[in-house]
């Protein structure tokens, strides 16, 4: 991946609730994530993982509480942080080529020198040779590469990945693990939701288990990676 053009960013969630009608998807979630951490959120379906990522991404507002971002020292509040988000759905257009997709999103985000940025990312994610192919012809793994490139267009300091390995074959998982490793080592703060132990989960520096919208276990407070991921996969 390309060298970072950002300052490391941490974040804090304070008493986050998120309600959808009668459903309370998040219940009083409070945690602090340091700049550069790679945090794995595990839990069964419906535990609140996706909702938490969407709240951090600023795509949905919490019903109560707030999310704040800070610099690496923890002192300076960062008010204009835009996380990169790779959702379960890849959010790229089937009837556009890989290059057209990235150029569209780059221009919507007012990225400087969009053609140059897109060229770099297509190379980084291994899609240069398929840049002119319609996305509808792509495998799940190739779509995921395009989605990651889209999320990285604005060189975010915070990257959110919602079950990024879903539907990938072993070769795709290996590529994804190496991509996440490079992004983690570049200094980005990464939050990703997973179901259980995998090649991807081994990249985490911290693991948190959610249960019914609440934090049930955290390696920072004594739980082990294996206990969190094994329980989530049960």
N, C-alpha and C positions, 0 to 999 in steps of 0.2 A: 504494500500500500504506500501511497505517497507520504512524504514527511508532513508532520502536523503543522498547521498554520493557525493554531489556537493556543489559548492558555488553559491549563487543566482546571476543571470545575468540579466541585462537590455539590451535594444537595442535602436538604433537610425536609422531611415530611413531618408535619406537626398536627396530631390529632385528626387525621384524615378520615372522614366518613364519605361514602358515596352511596346514595339511595336512588334506586329506580322503582318508583311507585312504592309498593310495600316491601320490595327486596332491598335489604341493606347489603350491598356488595363489598364495601369496606367499612370496618368498624374500628375507629380510634387508632389508626395506624400512625405510629410515630417512629421514625428512625433517621439516623444520620449516616450518609454515605460519603466517604472521603474522596477527594479528587484522585482519579486513577484506579479506583477499585473496580474489580470485575465481579459483580454480584449475581449469583444464580438464585432466582425465585422458583421454588418448587411447591407443588401442591396438586391435589386432585382437581379435576374439572369443576369449575364453580367456586374455587377457593378464593378468587379475587386477583389472580396474577395479571390477567389482561387488563382488568379495570385499573389496577395500580399503574401499569405502564402507560395507559391512556391518560391518566391524571398527570403523571410526570411529563408526558409529551405535550401537555396543555391542549390536547384535543377535546377533553371534557373537563368541566369544572367540578371540584369536590363539593359535596353538599355542606361540608363543614371542614374547617382546618385550612392549611395552606402549604404550598410547596415553595421553597426558596433555594436559590443557587448561590454559591460562593466560590471565591478564588481558592487556589491551592493552600493559602495560609489560613483560610477560614474566616478572615477578617473582612475582606472586600466583598460586598454584595454585588452580584452580577444580575442586572435587570433585563438584559436582552438575550438570554440564553435560549437557543432554539435547538432542542435535541433532534437527532436523526432517529427516525422510527421505521423499523422493518416489521410490519404487522404480519399476522397469519396469512391474510390475503396480500398478494405482492404489490397491489396498487400501481400497476403499469398497464398501459393500453394495448390490447391485443392487436388492433389494426394499425398500429404504428411500429416502425422498426425500433430496435434497441437504441440506435442513435437518435432517432426522432423523439422517442420518449424522454431521453435525458436532456436533449436540447429544449424541449418544451418545459420541463420542470426547472431547468437552469434559468430560462428566461422569465418564468413566473416568479422565481426567487431573486431575480435581478443579479445573478452571478456575473462577476466581471469576467470577460473573455470566455463566454460559455463554450465556444467550439474547442478551445484549448483544454478547458476543464473536462469536458466530455471525452475528448480524445484520451486524456490521462486515465480517467476512470474506466473506460472501455478496456484499456490495456491492463489496468490493475486487476479487474475482475475476470479477465480472460475472454472477453467478448469481442475483441477487435475484428476477428475474422467473420463474425456474425453480425456486425454492426448494421448491415443493410437488410437483415432478415426480419420479417414480421414476428412480433413476440408470440403470436398464436402458434407459431411453428416450434416454439421452444419447449424443452423438457422442464419439469418442475425445478431441477437444479439450475438451469440457465435462467429461468424466471427469477429465482432467488438471487442470482448474481446481479441481474438487472435491478432488482429491488434494493440490494445493498448499495449499488452504485448511486441510485436515486437518493438514498438516505444520506450519502456522503457528499453530495454536491456542494453543500455550503460549509464543508469541513467542520462538522459539529464536534464540540468537546464532549458531549454526552450522547451515547448511542444506545437505543432501546431495541431489543430483539425479542419478538413474541414467538416462542417455539420455532426457532429458525430452521431446525433440521427436519421439520415435518415433511414427509413425502420425498425426502432425498434418498438416493441410492448410496451405497457405501463410498463410492468415489466422490459423490457430492458432499457427503458428511466430512470426508477427509479434507476436501478443499475448503469447506466452511470453517472447520476447526483451525486451519492454518491462517485463514483470513482474519478470524476473530483474534487469534494469537498476535498477529501483527498489529491489529488495531489496539489491542490491550497494551502491547509493549510500546506503542507510540505515545501513550499517556492519556488516552481517552478513558472516560468513566463509562463503564458498560453495565447495563442492567438487562438481564435476559431471563425469560421464563422457560422452564423445562419440566418434563414429567418425571425424569429419573436419571440414573447414572448413564453416562455416555462419554464419547470422545469429547463432546462439547463441554459437558459439565466439569471435566477435569481442568478446564481453563480458568475456572472461578477462583477468586481469592477469598470469597466469602459466600456462604449459602444461607438462605432464609426460607423457612417453610411457612406458607400461609394456610390457614384452615378457617373456613367460613368467614373470610374477610378480615381475619386478625392474624397477627404474627404469633406463630405457635412455637418456633424454635429459630435460633440464630447461632451460627458458629462463633460469632463474637462474644456470646454469653455462655459458651461451653459446649454447645451441641457439636457433633461431628458431621462432616460432609456425608458420610455413609448413612448415618441415622436419618438425616433430613431427606436425602435423595431416595433411599430405600423405602421410607414411609410414603413418600409422594408417589412412588411407582407401584405401591401395593394395590 
